[in-house]
């Protein structure tokens, strides 16, 4: 094998990946990406960014707990948190690639910037999974808004998340 193909020490080929996000809360769109990443890779670390934890509807711990419950059937998925730079989390945990879902062109510019910056900072790759079109409009902030004003989000989030949203935002 050509020496240019040798993987640097402490890194692997895309065996272990990270799926980062705010997950406030996890939606069916997130779950679709996590499921598909788990089919492609040996280990998937789903991590909640804890840098701005005060602004969320759910605490970081609550988000982690929901993620753990809804991914409990996926044996190669682990859920945790990270603080600071994502590339630093990747370095410490021997992760060579970030997996992100791309919903629409509107995601592209922001995601591309982050992907290029993360590569520039630490040569961490970003792999994009094209979102299932049935979830292309779906984001946590919209789910919260719809729920806040009494709309039906049952088909957009796992049942457990729906219950937590009702407890926190529902009128009843
Ligand atoms: O679900 P989100 O809000 O799109 O997730 C964004 C997240 C947490 C993945 C992103 O903000 C992030 O990676 N934050 C960690 C800080 C960092 O590394 N910033 C530099 C990005 S180039």
Backbone and ligand atoms as CSV (ligand in chain L), in Angstrom:
chain,resi,resn,atom,element,x,y,z
A,1,UNK,N,N,0.837,-1.202,0.000
A,1,UNK,CA,C,0.000,0.000,0.000
A,1,UNK,C,C,0.880,1.263,0.000
A,2,UNK,N,N,0.465,2.246,-0.708
A,2,UNK,CA,C,1.166,3.526,-0.760
A,2,UNK,C,C,1.165,4.163,0.630
A,3,UNK,N,N,2.319,4.688,1.075
A,3,UNK,CA,C,2.384,5.257,2.424
A,3,UNK,C,C,1.431,6.441,2.591
A,4,UNK,N,N,1.055,7.087,1.488
A,4,UNK,CA,C,0.105,8.214,1.574
A,4,UNK,C,C,-1.254,7.749,2.068
A,5,UNK,N,N,-1.492,6.417,1.988
A,5,UNK,CA,C,-2.790,5.893,2.426
A,5,UNK,C,C,-2.812,5.457,3.879
A,6,UNK,N,N,-1.694,5.605,4.574
A,6,UNK,CA,C,-1.638,5.152,5.962
A,6,UNK,C,C,-2.394,6.144,6.846
A,7,UNK,N,N,-3.264,5.609,7.684
A,7,UNK,CA,C,-4.079,6.470,8.540
A,7,UNK,C,C,-3.219,6.964,9.699
A,8,UNK,N,N,-3.240,8.268,10.007
A,8,UNK,CA,C,-2.416,8.785,11.101
A,8,UNK,C,C,-2.742,8.113,12.432
A,9,UNK,N,N,-1.762,8.044,13.299
A,9,UNK,CA,C,-1.944,7.408,14.605
A,9,UNK,C,C,-3.088,8.094,15.378
A,10,UNK,N,N,-3.891,7.300,16.081
A,10,UNK,CA,C,-4.986,7.869,16.871
A,10,UNK,C,C,-6.245,8.117,16.057
A,11,UNK,N,N,-6.209,7.821,14.778
A,11,UNK,CA,C,-7.382,8.023,13.921
A,11,UNK,C,C,-7.738,6.698,13.280
A,12,UNK,N,N,-8.990,6.525,12.897
A,12,UNK,CA,C,-9.329,5.308,12.172
A,12,UNK,C,C,-9.923,5.699,10.830
A,13,UNK,N,N,-10.147,4.689,9.967
A,13,UNK,CA,C,-10.944,4.990,8.792
A,13,UNK,C,C,-12.351,5.214,9.336
A,14,UNK,N,N,-13.363,5.368,8.535
A,14,UNK,CA,C,-14.604,5.843,9.119
A,14,UNK,C,C,-15.377,4.762,9.889
A,15,UNK,N,N,-14.654,4.117,10.778
A,15,UNK,CA,C,-15.232,3.077,11.625
A,15,UNK,C,C,-16.090,3.732,12.718
A,16,UNK,N,N,-15.530,4.744,13.343
A,16,UNK,CA,C,-16.227,5.436,14.438
A,16,UNK,C,C,-16.516,6.867,14.001
A,17,UNK,N,N,-17.799,7.234,14.027
A,17,UNK,CA,C,-18.164,8.594,13.612
A,17,UNK,C,C,-18.935,9.276,14.729
A,18,UNK,N,N,-19.021,10.584,14.586
A,18,UNK,CA,C,-19.785,11.351,15.559
A,18,UNK,C,C,-20.944,12.036,14.840
A,19,UNK,N,N,-22.120,11.989,15.472
A,19,UNK,CA,C,-23.305,12.727,14.982
A,19,UNK,C,C,-23.583,13.822,16.011
A,20,UNK,N,N,-23.124,15.043,15.767
A,20,UNK,CA,C,-23.312,16.097,16.768
A,20,UNK,C,C,-24.582,16.900,16.509
A,21,UNK,N,N,-25.061,17.561,17.544
A,21,UNK,CA,C,-26.212,18.441,17.335
A,21,UNK,C,C,-26.709,19.014,18.644
A,22,UNK,N,N,-27.734,19.853,18.524
A,22,UNK,CA,C,-28.364,20.408,19.720
A,22,UNK,C,C,-29.424,19.444,20.249
A,23,UNK,N,N,-30.137,18.790,19.348
A,23,UNK,CA,C,-31.137,17.779,19.709
A,23,UNK,C,C,-32.105,18.292,20.779
A,24,UNK,N,N,-32.672,19.479,20.533
A,24,UNK,CA,C,-33.549,20.100,21.550
A,24,UNK,C,C,-34.987,20.208,21.045
A,25,UNK,N,N,-35.711,19.116,20.922
A,25,UNK,CA,C,-35.362,17.727,21.212
A,25,UNK,C,C,-35.056,16.965,19.921
A,26,UNK,N,N,-34.684,15.679,20.098
A,26,UNK,CA,C,-34.462,14.801,18.947
A,26,UNK,C,C,-35.776,14.629,18.178
A,27,UNK,N,N,-35.679,14.680,16.848
A,27,UNK,CA,C,-36.858,14.509,15.980
A,27,UNK,C,C,-36.725,13.201,15.188
A,28,UNK,N,N,-37.784,12.866,14.456
A,28,UNK,CA,C,-37.709,11.684,13.586
A,28,UNK,C,C,-36.677,11.880,12.471
A,29,UNK,N,N,-36.443,13.139,12.095
A,29,UNK,CA,C,-35.422,13.424,11.080
A,29,UNK,C,C,-34.029,13.089,11.605
A,30,UNK,N,N,-33.740,13.497,12.840
A,30,UNK,CA,C,-32.457,13.131,13.454
A,30,UNK,C,C,-32.316,11.603,13.521
A,31,UNK,N,N,-33.398,10.970,13.963
A,31,UNK,CA,C,-33.344,9.510,14.151
A,31,UNK,C,C,-33.061,8.790,12.841
A,32,UNK,N,N,-33.638,9.314,11.761
A,32,UNK,CA,C,-33.395,8.719,10.445
A,32,UNK,C,C,-31.900,8.769,10.106
A,33,UNK,N,N,-31.289,9.927,10.364
A,33,UNK,CA,C,-29.853,10.066,10.061
A,33,UNK,C,C,-29.021,9.152,10.973
A,34,UNK,N,N,-29.376,9.106,12.255
A,34,UNK,CA,C,-28.631,8.255,13.204
A,34,UNK,C,C,-28.735,6.785,12.787
A,35,UNK,N,N,-29.938,6.356,12.433
A,35,UNK,CA,C,-30.152,4.975,11.975
A,35,UNK,C,C,-29.298,4.642,10.765
A,36,UNK,N,N,-29.284,5.558,9.827
A,36,UNK,CA,C,-28.547,5.300,8.583
A,36,UNK,C,C,-27.041,5.334,8.831
A,37,UNK,N,N,-26.600,6.222,9.715
A,37,UNK,CA,C,-25.170,6.253,10.074
A,37,UNK,C,C,-24.790,4.938,10.760
A,38,UNK,N,N,-25.695,4.418,11.580
A,38,UNK,CA,C,-25.410,3.176,12.316
A,38,UNK,C,C,-25.328,1.972,11.372
A,39,UNK,N,N,-25.996,2.065,10.226
A,39,UNK,CA,C,-25.891,0.990,9.234
A,39,UNK,C,C,-24.558,1.050,8.488
A,40,UNK,N,N,-24.022,2.249,8.357
A,40,UNK,CA,C,-22.807,2.438,7.559
A,40,UNK,C,C,-21.520,2.274,8.360
A,41,UNK,N,N,-21.583,2.548,9.662
A,41,UNK,CA,C,-20.355,2.612,10.460
A,41,UNK,C,C,-20.421,1.650,11.641
A,42,UNK,N,N,-19.242,1.308,12.170
A,42,UNK,CA,C,-19.207,0.370,13.292
A,42,UNK,C,C,-19.721,0.999,14.575
A,43,UNK,N,N,-19.328,2.245,14.799
A,43,UNK,CA,C,-19.729,2.928,16.040
A,43,UNK,C,C,-20.191,4.339,15.722
A,44,UNK,N,N,-21.295,4.729,16.317
A,44,UNK,CA,C,-21.804,6.089,16.127
A,44,UNK,C,C,-21.934,6.749,17.503
A,45,UNK,N,N,-21.212,7.838,17.686
A,45,UNK,CA,C,-21.325,8.589,18.939
A,45,UNK,C,C,-22.246,9.773,18.673
A,46,UNK,N,N,-23.403,9.750,19.276
A,46,UNK,CA,C,-24.351,10.864,19.131
A,46,UNK,C,C,-24.078,11.804,20.290
A,47,UNK,N,N,-23.682,13.034,19.976
A,47,UNK,CA,C,-23.274,13.924,21.068
A,47,UNK,C,C,-24.037,15.240,21.037
A,48,UNK,N,N,-24.510,15.623,22.218
A,48,UNK,CA,C,-25.241,16.876,22.383
A,48,UNK,C,C,-24.230,17.961,22.743
A,49,UNK,N,N,-24.224,19.035,21.954
A,49,UNK,CA,C,-23.341,20.154,22.252
A,49,UNK,C,C,-23.817,20.865,23.510
A,50,UNK,N,N,-22.916,21.012,24.479
A,50,UNK,CA,C,-23.318,21.572,25.780
A,50,UNK,C,C,-22.797,22.990,25.976
A,51,UNK,N,N,-22.368,23.635,24.899
A,51,UNK,CA,C,-21.792,24.979,25.059
A,51,UNK,C,C,-22.814,26.038,25.462
A,52,UNK,N,N,-24.024,25.947,24.878
A,52,UNK,CA,C,-25.037,26.974,25.195
A,52,UNK,C,C,-26.255,26.333,25.829
A,53,UNK,N,N,-26.026,25.567,26.869
A,53,UNK,CA,C,-27.093,24.739,27.420
A,53,UNK,C,C,-28.251,25.524,28.011
A,54,UNK,N,N,-28.012,26.809,28.366
A,54,UNK,CA,C,-29.066,27.545,29.079
A,54,UNK,C,C,-30.236,27.942,28.186
A,55,UNK,N,N,-29.993,27.979,26.858
A,55,UNK,CA,C,-31.023,28.530,25.989
A,55,UNK,C,C,-32.043,27.504,25.501
A,56,UNK,N,N,-31.848,26.245,25.838
A,56,UNK,CA,C,-32.729,25.214,25.291
A,56,UNK,C,C,-34.040,25.068,26.038
A,57,UNK,N,N,-34.988,24.416,25.394
A,57,UNK,CA,C,-36.229,24.051,26.084
A,57,UNK,C,C,-35.939,22.934,27.089
A,58,UNK,N,N,-35.117,21.981,26.648
A,58,UNK,CA,C,-34.735,20.871,27.520
A,58,UNK,C,C,-33.285,21.040,27.959
A,59,UNK,N,N,-32.978,20.586,29.149
A,59,UNK,CA,C,-31.586,20.623,29.582
A,59,UNK,C,C,-30.784,19.605,28.763
A,60,UNK,N,N,-29.480,19.763,28.791
A,60,UNK,CA,C,-28.631,18.819,28.057
A,60,UNK,C,C,-28.869,17.400,28.573
A,61,UNK,N,N,-29.042,17.271,29.886
A,61,UNK,CA,C,-29.252,15.942,30.473
A,61,UNK,C,C,-30.570,15.338,29.964
A,62,UNK,N,N,-31.594,16.174,29.871
A,62,UNK,CA,C,-32.890,15.673,29.367
A,62,UNK,C,C,-32.780,15.243,27.903
A,63,UNK,N,N,-32.040,16.022,27.127
A,63,UNK,CA,C,-31.878,15.680,25.703
A,63,UNK,C,C,-31.142,14.349,25.560
A,64,UNK,N,N,-30.100,14.194,26.391
A,64,UNK,CA,C,-29.321,12.951,26.355
A,64,UNK,C,C,-30.214,11.767,26.743
A,65,UNK,N,N,-31.005,11.961,27.787
A,65,UNK,CA,C,-31.875,10.876,28.253
A,65,UNK,C,C,-32.868,10.468,27.155
A,66,UNK,N,N,-33.456,11.454,26.488
A,66,UNK,CA,C,-34.407,11.128,25.404
A,66,UNK,C,C,-33.688,10.402,24.267
A,67,UNK,N,N,-32.497,10.922,23.911
A,67,UNK,CA,C,-31.734,10.280,22.826
A,67,UNK,C,C,-31.392,8.835,23.187
A,68,UNK,N,N,-31.004,8.615,24.446
A,68,UNK,CA,C,-30.646,7.246,24.872
A,68,UNK,C,C,-31.844,6.333,24.730
A,69,UNK,N,N,-33.000,6.823,25.157
A,69,UNK,CA,C,-34.186,5.965,25.090
A,69,UNK,C,C,-34.568,5.640,23.654
A,70,UNK,N,N,-34.544,6.660,22.786
A,70,UNK,CA,C,-35.032,6.403,21.426
A,70,UNK,C,C,-34.008,5.678,20.552
A,71,UNK,N,N,-32.745,5.600,21.006
A,71,UNK,CA,C,-31.746,4.843,20.235
A,71,UNK,C,C,-31.374,3.537,20.939
A,72,UNK,N,N,-32.147,3.163,21.946
A,72,UNK,CA,C,-31.745,1.999,22.755
A,72,UNK,C,C,-31.707,0.706,21.927
A,73,UNK,N,N,-32.428,0.677,20.818
A,73,UNK,CA,C,-32.423,-0.521,19.975
A,73,UNK,C,C,-31.225,-0.589,19.034
A,74,UNK,N,N,-30.430,0.459,18.999
A,74,UNK,CA,C,-29.287,0.490,18.081
A,74,UNK,C,C,-28.018,0.195,18.875
A,75,UNK,N,N,-27.511,-1.014,18.725
A,75,UNK,CA,C,-26.446,-1.481,19.614
A,75,UNK,C,C,-25.108,-0.770,19.385
A,76,UNK,N,N,-24.912,-0.199,18.219
A,76,UNK,CA,C,-23.623,0.470,17.958
A,76,UNK,C,C,-23.721,1.991,18.100
A,77,UNK,N,N,-24.755,2.442,18.789
A,77,UNK,CA,C,-24.909,3.883,19.011
A,77,UNK,C,C,-24.725,4.200,20.489
A,78,UNK,N,N,-23.879,5.191,20.758
A,78,UNK,CA,C,-23.688,5.676,22.135
A,78,UNK,C,C,-24.069,7.142,22.174
A,79,UNK,N,N,-24.626,7.572,23.291
A,79,UNK,CA,C,-25.045,8.973,23.402
A,79,UNK,C,C,-24.240,9.654,24.498
A,80,UNK,N,N,-23.823,10.873,24.235
A,80,UNK,CA,C,-23.070,11.623,25.243
A,80,UNK,C,C,-23.156,13.113,24.977
A,81,UNK,N,N,-22.227,13.834,25.550
A,81,UNK,CA,C,-22.208,15.294,25.365
A,81,UNK,C,C,-20.787,15.719,24.994
A,82,UNK,N,N,-20.670,16.941,24.523
A,82,UNK,CA,C,-19.336,17.515,24.371
A,82,UNK,C,C,-19.410,19.001,24.652
A,83,UNK,N,N,-18.298,19.537,25.083
A,83,UNK,CA,C,-18.144,20.974,25.314
A,83,UNK,C,C,-16.954,21.470,24.520
A,84,UNK,N,N,-16.968,22.713,24.164
A,84,UNK,CA,C,-15.823,23.256,23.429
A,84,UNK,C,C,-15.924,22.895,21.958
A,85,UNK,N,N,-14.770,22.735,21.345
A,85,UNK,CA,C,-14.746,22.466,19.907
A,85,UNK,C,C,-15.038,20.995,19.620
A,86,UNK,N,N,-15.833,20.789,18.591
A,86,UNK,CA,C,-16.149,19.423,18.180
A,86,UNK,C,C,-14.898,18.673,17.721
A,87,UNK,N,N,-14.000,19.379,17.043
A,87,UNK,CA,C,-12.788,18.700,16.558
A,87,UNK,C,C,-11.911,18.222,17.724
A,88,UNK,N,N,-12.004,18.906,18.856
A,88,UNK,CA,C,-11.238,18.482,20.031
A,88,UNK,C,C,-11.850,17.194,20.590
A,89,UNK,N,N,-13.177,17.130,20.601
A,89,UNK,CA,C,-13.858,15.887,21.006
A,89,UNK,C,C,-13.410,14.745,20.082
A,90,UNK,N,N,-13.344,15.049,18.779
A,90,UNK,CA,C,-12.947,14.016,17.805
A,90,UNK,C,C,-11.516,13.543,18.062
A,91,UNK,N,N,-10.636,14.506,18.343
A,91,UNK,CA,C,-9.233,14.147,18.585
A,91,UNK,C,C,-9.118,13.225,19.803
A,92,UNK,N,N,-9.771,13.623,20.897
A,92,UNK,CA,C,-9.670,12.861,22.144
A,92,UNK,C,C,-10.275,11.463,21.996
A,93,UNK,N,N,-11.323,11.363,21.168
A,93,UNK,CA,C,-12.029,10.091,21.043
A,93,UNK,C,C,-11.661,9.294,19.785
A,94,UNK,N,N,-10.622,9.727,19.091
A,94,UNK,CA,C,-10.179,8.974,17.906
A,94,UNK,C,C,-11.223,8.907,16.807
A,95,UNK,N,N,-11.986,9.977,16.654
A,95,UNK,CA,C,-13.027,10.014,15.621
A,95,UNK,C,C,-12.487,10.771,14.413
A,96,UNK,N,N,-12.611,10.172,13.235
A,96,UNK,CA,C,-12.056,10.845,12.051
A,96,UNK,C,C,-13.122,11.490,11.177
A,97,UNK,N,N,-14.391,11.264,11.492
A,97,UNK,CA,C,-15.419,11.875,10.641
A,97,UNK,C,C,-16.678,12.239,11.428
A,98,UNK,N,N,-17.247,13.344,10.986
A,98,UNK,CA,C,-18.511,13.854,11.530
A,98,UNK,C,C,-19.586,13.488,10.513
A,99,UNK,N,N,-20.726,13.006,10.978
A,99,UNK,CA,C,-21.844,12.736,10.066
A,99,UNK,C,C,-22.936,13.761,10.320
A,100,UNK,N,N,-23.369,14.424,9.260
A,100,UNK,CA,C,-24.463,15.395,9.377
A,100,UNK,C,C,-25.528,15.076,8.339
A,101,UNK,N,N,-26.760,15.403,8.676
A,101,UNK,CA,C,-27.839,15.283,7.695
A,101,UNK,C,C,-27.971,16.595,6.942
A,102,UNK,N,N,-28.237,16.502,5.663
A,102,UNK,CA,C,-28.498,17.713,4.862
A,102,UNK,C,C,-29.945,17.650,4.411
A,103,UNK,N,N,-30.728,18.637,4.855
A,103,UNK,CA,C,-32.155,18.597,4.516
A,103,UNK,C,C,-32.447,19.241,3.179
A,104,UNK,N,N,-31.853,20.393,2.972
A,104,UNK,CA,C,-32.189,21.160,1.776
A,104,UNK,C,C,-31.031,22.096,1.464
A,105,UNK,N,N,-31.144,22.787,0.341
A,105,UNK,CA,C,-30.087,23.716,-0.061
A,105,UNK,C,C,-29.845,24.750,1.038
A,106,UNK,N,N,-30.893,25.095,1.762
A,106,UNK,CA,C,-30.758,26.093,2.829
A,106,UNK,C,C,-29.779,25.654,3.920
A,107,UNK,N,N,-29.609,24.372,4.114
A,107,UNK,CA,C,-28.632,23.867,5.094
A,107,UNK,C,C,-27.207,23.971,4.578
A,108,UNK,N,N,-27.096,24.010,3.256
A,108,UNK,CA,C,-25.812,23.719,2.644
A,108,UNK,C,C,-24.701,24.698,3.028
A,109,UNK,N,N,-25.026,25.998,2.952
A,109,UNK,CA,C,-23.989,27.001,3.155
A,109,UNK,C,C,-23.376,26.901,4.562
A,110,UNK,N,N,-24.267,26.839,5.550
A,110,UNK,CA,C,-23.839,26.744,6.949
A,110,UNK,C,C,-23.041,25.452,7.195
A,111,UNK,N,N,-23.571,24.349,6.707
A,111,UNK,CA,C,-22.913,23.051,6.939
A,111,UNK,C,C,-21.569,22.979,6.215
A,112,UNK,N,N,-21.532,23.555,5.021
A,112,UNK,CA,C,-20.295,23.551,4.236
A,112,UNK,C,C,-19.204,24.347,4.961
A,113,UNK,N,N,-19.596,25.497,5.493
A,113,UNK,CA,C,-18.647,26.334,6.240
A,113,UNK,C,C,-18.068,25.571,7.423
A,114,UNK,N,N,-18.976,24.922,8.182
A,114,UNK,CA,C,-18.498,24.181,9.362
A,114,UNK,C,C,-17.605,23.024,8.941
A,115,UNK,N,N,-18.024,22.327,7.892
A,115,UNK,CA,C,-17.242,21.173,7.420
A,115,UNK,C,C,-15.840,21.617,7.003
A,116,UNK,N,N,-15.782,22.717,6.267
A,116,UNK,CA,C,-14.477,23.184,5.794
A,116,UNK,C,C,-13.615,23.681,6.952
A,117,UNK,N,N,-14.269,24.352,7.915
A,117,UNK,CA,C,-13.517,24.839,9.076
A,117,UNK,C,C,-13.013,23.669,9.916
A,118,UNK,N,N,-13.846,22.665,10.117
A,118,UNK,CA,C,-13.419,21.521,10.925
A,118,UNK,C,C,-12.269,20.771,10.249
A,119,UNK,N,N,-12.299,20.739,8.925
A,119,UNK,CA,C,-11.169,20.099,8.223
A,119,UNK,C,C,-9.921,20.956,8.362
A,120,UNK,N,N,-10.114,22.253,8.232
A,120,UNK,CA,C,-8.974,23.179,8.345
A,120,UNK,C,C,-8.350,23.117,9.737
A,121,UNK,N,N,-9.226,23.027,10.759
A,121,UNK,CA,C,-8.731,23.026,12.139
A,121,UNK,C,C,-7.977,21.755,12.485
A,122,UNK,N,N,-8.513,20.600,12.042
A,122,UNK,CA,C,-7.952,19.344,12.555
A,122,UNK,C,C,-8.031,18.189,11.562
A,123,UNK,N,N,-8.297,18.515,10.305
A,123,UNK,CA,C,-8.415,17.477,9.277
A,123,UNK,C,C,-9.470,16.432,9.624
A,124,UNK,N,N,-10.511,16.870,10.316
A,124,UNK,CA,C,-11.644,15.975,10.571
A,124,UNK,C,C,-12.603,16.109,9.387
A,125,UNK,N,N,-12.957,14.958,8.801
A,125,UNK,CA,C,-13.839,14.972,7.626
A,125,UNK,C,C,-15.300,15.127,8.049
A,126,UNK,N,N,-16.126,15.623,7.145
A,126,UNK,CA,C,-17.576,15.636,7.389
A,126,UNK,C,C,-18.249,14.859,6.264
A,127,UNK,N,N,-19.101,13.917,6.648
A,127,UNK,CA,C,-19.849,13.117,5.679
A,127,UNK,C,C,-21.308,13.541,5.764
A,128,UNK,N,N,-21.899,13.849,4.623
A,128,UNK,CA,C,-23.296,14.286,4.621
A,128,UNK,C,C,-24.205,13.160,4.164
A,129,UNK,N,N,-25.272,12.980,4.916
A,129,UNK,CA,C,-26.320,12.041,4.491
A,129,UNK,C,C,-27.516,12.890,4.058
A,130,UNK,N,N,-27.986,12.644,2.845
A,130,UNK,CA,C,-29.132,13.404,2.336
A,130,UNK,C,C,-30.381,12.982,3.098
A,131,UNK,N,N,-31.036,13.948,3.708
A,131,UNK,CA,C,-32.219,13.632,4.516
A,131,UNK,C,C,-33.295,12.991,3.652
A,132,UNK,N,N,-34.036,12.102,4.273
A,132,UNK,CA,C,-35.223,11.558,3.623
A,132,UNK,C,C,-36.163,12.732,3.321
A,133,UNK,N,N,-36.654,12.846,2.097
A,133,UNK,CA,C,-37.488,14.008,1.741
A,133,UNK,C,C,-38.702,14.184,2.666
A,134,UNK,N,N,-39.156,13.109,3.289
A,134,UNK,CA,C,-40.323,13.277,4.176
A,134,UNK,C,C,-39.968,14.088,5.421
A,135,UNK,N,N,-38.663,14.268,5.657
A,135,UNK,CA,C,-38.235,15.060,6.821
A,135,UNK,C,C,-37.518,16.346,6.424
A,136,UNK,N,N,-37.584,16.730,5.154
A,136,UNK,CA,C,-36.750,17.849,4.700
A,136,UNK,C,C,-37.175,19.181,5.317
A,137,UNK,N,N,-38.375,19.261,5.815
A,137,UNK,CA,C,-38.889,20.507,6.416
A,137,UNK,C,C,-38.755,20.484,7.942
A,138,UNK,N,N,-38.230,19.408,8.479
A,138,UNK,CA,C,-38.344,19.160,9.919
A,138,UNK,C,C,-37.146,19.690,10.695
A,139,UNK,N,N,-37.419,20.566,11.673
A,139,UNK,CA,C,-36.344,20.965,12.595
A,139,UNK,C,C,-36.948,21.158,13.985
A,140,UNK,N,N,-36.095,20.984,14.985
A,140,UNK,CA,C,-36.572,20.996,16.370
A,140,UNK,C,C,-37.295,22.294,16.707
A,141,UNK,N,N,-36.779,23.422,16.214
A,141,UNK,CA,C,-37.382,24.705,16.593
A,141,UNK,C,C,-38.815,24.812,16.070
A,142,UNK,N,N,-39.072,24.273,14.875
A,142,UNK,CA,C,-40.436,24.299,14.337
A,142,UNK,C,C,-41.357,23.381,15.147
A,143,UNK,N,N,-40.825,22.230,15.507
A,143,UNK,CA,C,-41.619,21.286,16.307
A,143,UNK,C,C,-42.069,21.958,17.606
A,144,UNK,N,N,-41.129,22.673,18.240
A,144,UNK,CA,C,-41.465,23.338,19.518
A,144,UNK,C,C,-42.520,24.415,19.304
A,145,UNK,N,N,-42.358,25.167,18.225
A,145,UNK,CA,C,-43.323,26.240,17.961
A,145,UNK,C,C,-44.719,25.670,17.699
A,146,UNK,N,N,-44.782,24.632,16.884
A,146,UNK,CA,C,-46.085,24.021,16.566
A,146,UNK,C,C,-46.728,23.493,17.845
A,147,UNK,N,N,-45.910,22.837,18.648
A,147,UNK,CA,C,-46.420,22.255,19.892
A,147,UNK,C,C,-46.902,23.341,20.852
A,148,UNK,N,N,-46.150,24.415,20.927
A,148,UNK,CA,C,-46.494,25.536,21.813
A,148,UNK,C,C,-47.879,26.095,21.499
A,149,UNK,N,N,-48.222,26.104,20.217
A,149,UNK,CA,C,-49.515,26.665,19.819
A,149,UNK,C,C,-50.562,25.594,19.518
A,150,UNK,N,N,-50.337,24.412,20.059
A,150,UNK,CA,C,-51.375,23.380,20.031
A,150,UNK,C,C,-51.450,22.556,18.761
A,151,UNK,N,N,-50.459,22.664,17.873
A,151,UNK,CA,C,-50.477,21.863,16.643
A,151,UNK,C,C,-50.072,20.420,16.910
A,152,UNK,N,N,-50.316,19.585,15.927
A,152,UNK,CA,C,-50.075,18.153,16.082
A,152,UNK,C,C,-48.678,17.776,15.573
A,153,UNK,N,N,-47.826,17.315,16.461
A,153,UNK,CA,C,-46.467,16.924,16.055
A,153,UNK,C,C,-46.233,15.422,16.230
A,154,UNK,N,N,-47.320,14.680,16.351
A,154,UNK,CA,C,-47.161,13.243,16.657
A,154,UNK,C,C,-46.360,12.487,15.598
A,155,UNK,N,N,-46.443,12.922,14.341
A,155,UNK,CA,C,-45.726,12.171,13.302
A,155,UNK,C,C,-44.299,12.688,13.109
A,156,UNK,N,N,-43.914,13.702,13.867
A,156,UNK,CA,C,-42.617,14.342,13.642
A,156,UNK,C,C,-41.547,13.945,14.660
A,157,UNK,N,N,-41.982,13.441,15.795
A,157,UNK,CA,C,-41.035,13.087,16.865
A,157,UNK,C,C,-41.414,11.720,17.438
A,158,UNK,N,N,-40.445,11.029,18.045
A,158,UNK,CA,C,-40.780,9.763,18.708
A,158,UNK,C,C,-41.814,10.011,19.822
A,159,UNK,N,N,-42.570,8.962,20.142
A,159,UNK,CA,C,-43.673,9.094,21.107
A,159,UNK,C,C,-43.216,9.668,22.451
A,160,UNK,N,N,-42.078,9.167,22.909
A,160,UNK,CA,C,-41.546,9.632,24.194
A,160,UNK,C,C,-41.260,11.145,24.171
A,161,UNK,N,N,-40.745,11.616,23.055
A,161,UNK,CA,C,-40.438,13.042,22.919
A,161,UNK,C,C,-41.744,13.831,22.870
A,162,UNK,N,N,-42.726,13.270,22.186
A,162,UNK,CA,C,-44.038,13.924,22.122
A,162,UNK,C,C,-44.590,14.123,23.543
A,163,UNK,N,N,-44.470,13.079,24.350
A,163,UNK,CA,C,-44.972,13.178,25.736
A,163,UNK,C,C,-44.240,14.259,26.514
A,164,UNK,N,N,-42.901,14.298,26.358
A,164,UNK,CA,C,-42.119,15.323,27.079
A,164,UNK,C,C,-42.480,16.723,26.607
A,165,UNK,N,N,-42.743,16.854,25.302
A,165,UNK,CA,C,-43.135,18.168,24.767
A,165,UNK,C,C,-44.483,18.599,25.327
A,166,UNK,N,N,-45.389,17.644,25.421
A,166,UNK,CA,C,-46.707,17.959,25.975
A,166,UNK,C,C,-46.592,18.419,27.427
A,167,UNK,N,N,-45.756,17.699,28.182
A,167,UNK,CA,C,-45.568,18.065,29.596
A,167,UNK,C,C,-45.037,19.492,29.721
A,168,UNK,N,N,-44.097,19.822,28.838
A,168,UNK,CA,C,-43.429,21.118,28.972
A,168,UNK,C,C,-44.167,22.261,28.295
A,169,UNK,N,N,-44.794,21.961,27.165
A,169,UNK,CA,C,-45.379,23.056,26.375
A,169,UNK,C,C,-46.881,22.960,26.185
A,170,UNK,N,N,-47.412,21.748,26.311
A,170,UNK,CA,C,-48.824,21.536,26.014
A,170,UNK,C,C,-49.704,22.300,26.979
A,171,UNK,N,N,-50.910,22.583,26.551
A,171,UNK,CA,C,-51.811,23.362,27.401
A,171,UNK,C,C,-52.432,22.507,28.499
A,172,UNK,N,N,-52.435,21.176,28.279
A,172,UNK,CA,C,-53.132,20.313,29.227
A,172,UNK,C,C,-52.313,19.743,30.295
L,1,LIG,O1,O,-28.001,20.934,15.854
L,1,LIG,P1,P,-27.094,22.098,15.559
L,1,LIG,O2,O,-27.520,23.291,16.384
L,1,LIG,O3,O,-26.974,22.392,14.092
L,1,LIG,O4,O,-25.634,21.659,16.079
L,1,LIG,C1,C,-24.551,22.507,15.909
L,1,LIG,C2,C,-23.272,21.935,16.537
L,1,LIG,C3,C,-23.465,21.675,18.025
L,1,LIG,C4,C,-22.927,20.637,15.839
L,1,LIG,C5,C,-22.179,23.001,16.267
L,1,LIG,O5,O,-22.590,24.228,16.740
L,1,LIG,C6,C,-20.845,22.649,16.894
L,1,LIG,O6,O,-20.146,21.793,16.392
L,1,LIG,N1,N,-20.513,23.305,18.014
L,1,LIG,C7,C,-19.308,23.071,18.757
L,1,LIG,C8,C,-18.357,24.241,18.704
L,1,LIG,C9,C,-17.479,24.140,17.471
L,1,LIG,O7,O,-16.756,23.188,17.271
L,1,LIG,N2,N,-17.552,25.192,16.650
L,1,LIG,C10,C,-16.801,25.311,15.436
L,1,LIG,C11,C,-17.580,24.756,14.253
L,1,LIG,S1,S,-16.652,24.981,12.753
